[in-house]
Amino acid sequence: MAGYVSEAVIRRLPGYYRHLRELEAEGVRQISSQGLGERMKLTASQIRQDINCFGGFGRQGYGYSVQELREHIGMILGVDRVHRMVILGGGNIGRAVALSDSFPANGFQTLAIFDADPGKIGTTIGSILVRDIETLTDFLREQPVDIAVLAVPPPQAQEVADDLCRNGITAIWNFVPADLKLPPNTTVVNVHLEEGLEILSFKMKQKET
Amino acid sequence: MAGYVSEAVIRRLPGYYRHLRELEAEGVRQISSQGLGERMKLTASQIRQDINCFGGFGRQGYGYSVQELREHIGMILGVDRVHRMVILGGGNIGRAVALSDSFPANGFQTLAIFDADPGKIGTTIGSILVRDIETLTDFLREQPVDIAVLAVPPPQAQEVADDLCRNGITAIWNFVPADLKLPPNTTVVNVHLEEGLEILSFKMKQKET
């Protein structure tokens, strides 16, 4: 990807990736900017601009090769490689992430779940062992882990995040509705589920008036 | 809220609401734009601009009343009222939503879960009954429902969404990675969990270079 890419384009990348995977699954081999635009509810010129931004693709009048473009965007996203994850917290959210088929299918492999609850430690969620959170440091020293999924109760979140960062974790997918203080080299993506419902509620109210 | 409010301000509203609730729980009664800014990682002038946009609050030099501002933003978000929800799909995501404490605590009450799996129908998730999805239409005719949480397998999503809209549902919280075709009066908020992981992967890769 050449030079500066706006946050808006970055946020559209996963959408491109998903649509291209769907097209590939449907057996579509070529697609025009017009066709992709209709599917993604973007204008053809927006699509061309975005794709130019990703590195220049397609030839005038030929459209894009679905497979090439999907592979290229997958490479930009870094989902052409395997990411090794641990999940912190074996509650509802941790369970949902651990039991998802789509994450491992996209190279996001969960190695272990950590929890503090003696009733959960030693059990499995799907095929993944729930380990004592006290053993987290030892585990991280022995196993290379790329991403930590944080789904512990809010009061524990900062302490667990500190532990993760001290032990070399630099990427956190945070489901806890809390603003974590993290070292500057840490990459974090927050998923605040409540906020989705609140935005929905706001938009419903707006329509009334 | 007076006049046009930008999407960026709307997206910050739940953050304000969360921080103000936390401040209230901590017993803080007044807060300056500076103090709120430090907490939310925004500048004091950004905070003042946003809050003016919500309808004009606080007096120069006195800061904001935490409770008043929290109540006002809650009202703007519409979370001062009860929202009645049904969950479509009793899988991992449906379960996680049904078992969350924080949604009912904020007035989002789940009345029922619908699934097509005979093994799930008749069971309960938390205290919520899983009903046969074939009975959805009857249920919606009898009960006022504000929000449908869509968490069915992708191939079923459009059909279930059509059923919901035909039966008066106008707000959908969609967890299915699919672009639904919906009537123009439907409000939808999409949560595409995979996209969060893909953005995380992208940002990790960007840091390497």
Chai-1 contact restraints between the chains, C-beta under 6 A:
chainA,res_idxA,chainB,res_idxB,connection_type,confidence,min_distance_angstrom,max_distance_angstrom,comment,restraint_id
A,P14,B,E195,contact,1.0,0.0,6.0,A-B,restraint_1
A,P14,B,E198,contact,1.0,0.0,6.0,A-B,restraint_2
A,R18,B,P177,contact,1.0,0.0,6.0,A-B,restraint_3
A,L77,B,E198,contact,1.0,0.0,6.0,A-B,restraint_4
A,L77,B,S201,contact,1.0,0.0,6.0,A-B,restraint_5
A,L77,B,F202,contact,1.0,0.0,6.0,A-B,restraint_6
A,G78,B,S201,contact,1.0,0.0,6.0,A-B,restraint_7
A,G78,B,F202,contact,1.0,0.0,6.0,A-B,restraint_8
A,G78,B,K205,contact,1.0,0.0,6.0,A-B,restraint_9
A,V79,B,E198,contact,1.0,0.0,6.0,A-B,restraint_10
A,V79,B,S201,contact,1.0,0.0,6.0,A-B,restraint_11
A,N92,B,A96,contact,1.0,0.0,6.0,A-B,restraint_12
A,N92,B,L99,contact,1.0,0.0,6.0,A-B,restraint_13
A,I93,B,A96,contact,1.0,0.0,6.0,A-B,restraint_14
A,A96,B,N92,contact,1.0,0.0,6.0,A-B,restraint_15
A,A96,B,I93,contact,1.0,0.0,6.0,A-B,restraint_16
A,A96,B,A96,contact,1.0,0.0,6.0,A-B,restraint_17
A,L99,B,N92,contact,1.0,0.0,6.0,A-B,restraint_18
A,S102,B,E194,contact,1.0,0.0,6.0,A-B,restraint_19
A,F108,B,L197,contact,1.0,0.0,6.0,A-B,restraint_20
A,A171,B,L200,contact,1.0,0.0,6.0,A-B,restraint_21
A,A171,B,M204,contact,1.0,0.0,6.0,A-B,restraint_22
A,W173,B,L200,contact,1.0,0.0,6.0,A-B,restraint_23
A,P177,B,R18,contact,1.0,0.0,6.0,A-B,restraint_24
A,T187,B,K203,contact,1.0,0.0,6.0,A-B,restraint_25
A,T187,B,M204,contact,1.0,0.0,6.0,A-B,restraint_26
A,V189,B,G196,contact,1.0,0.0,6.0,A-B,restraint_27
A,V189,B,I199,contact,1.0,0.0,6.0,A-B,restraint_28
A,V189,B,L200,contact,1.0,0.0,6.0,A-B,restraint_29
A,V191,B,G196,contact,1.0,0.0,6.0,A-B,restraint_30
A,E194,B,S102,contact,1.0,0.0,6.0,A-B,restraint_31
A,E195,B,P14,contact,1.0,0.0,6.0,A-B,restraint_32
A,G196,B,V189,contact,1.0,0.0,6.0,A-B,restraint_33
A,G196,B,V191,contact,1.0,0.0,6.0,A-B,restraint_34
A,L197,B,F108,contact,1.0,0.0,6.0,A-B,restraint_35
A,E198,B,P14,contact,1.0,0.0,6.0,A-B,restraint_36
A,E198,B,L77,contact,1.0,0.0,6.0,A-B,restraint_37
A,E198,B,V79,contact,1.0,0.0,6.0,A-B,restraint_38
A,I199,B,V189,contact,1.0,0.0,6.0,A-B,restraint_39
A,L200,B,A171,contact,1.0,0.0,6.0,A-B,restraint_40
A,L200,B,W173,contact,1.0,0.0,6.0,A-B,restraint_41
A,L200,B,V189,contact,1.0,0.0,6.0,A-B,restraint_42
A,S201,B,L77,contact,1.0,0.0,6.0,A-B,restraint_43
A,S201,B,G78,contact,1.0,0.0,6.0,A-B,restraint_44
A,S201,B,V79,contact,1.0,0.0,6.0,A-B,restraint_45
A,F202,B,L77,contact,1.0,0.0,6.0,A-B,restraint_46
A,F202,B,G78,contact,1.0,0.0,6.0,A-B,restraint_47
A,K203,B,T187,contact,1.0,0.0,6.0,A-B,restraint_48
A,M204,B,A171,contact,1.0,0.0,6.0,A-B,restraint_49
A,M204,B,T187,contact,1.0,0.0,6.0,A-B,restraint_50
A,K205,B,G78,contact,1.0,0.0,6.0,A-B,restraint_51
